[in-house]
Amino acid sequence: MGKKQIRQVRQQVRQVQPKAGTAATPGQTRKQRERYVQAGGMLQGYAPDFVIRMGYIAAAAGVVCVLAIAACIIFLPSIYGWPDAVAAALAWVLPIALLASCLPC
């Protein structure tokens, strides 16, 4: 019986070099941002009634967060003290900030 020969093939992997793009000037980025917002921003491509419904839901979530802040300021100082109540109230600002960051300018 003959021996099987194993043949090794060496493959060369080519690395893709990224193209060097030109740096955008502040005027260009402003124009791009304006076009992006004009086109609908993050919600472009969605039906207008869906976008309005999402806005109402976001506003309701913001109101709930403001009510939670008020509850923390009113009810927690008597139990935990003012520093903890203020820290708890400030923690409820984060969801409002995240919702606001999704809004187009």
C-alpha positions, 0 to 999 in steps of 0.5 A: 500500500502506498502512502498518502501525500498531504499537500500543503497550500499556503494562502496569502491573506490581503489586508484591506487598506482604508481609504483616506477620506477628507476631513469635513469642515464645520460648515459641511457637518452643519449642512449634513446635520441639517439634511439629516434632521430635515429627512427625519433624523433617527426616525426617517423611514417610519410612518408619521403617525408612528413617530408622533405616537413614539413622541407621546410615549417619550413625553409620558415617560418624561412625566413619570420620571419628573413625578419620581423625582418629586416623590424622591424629594418629598418622601425620602428625606424623612427616612434617609436624609437629604443627601440620599434623597437628592442622589435618588432624585438625580438618578431619575434625570438620566432617563430624561437625558437619554430620551432628550438625546434621541430628539432631533435638534 
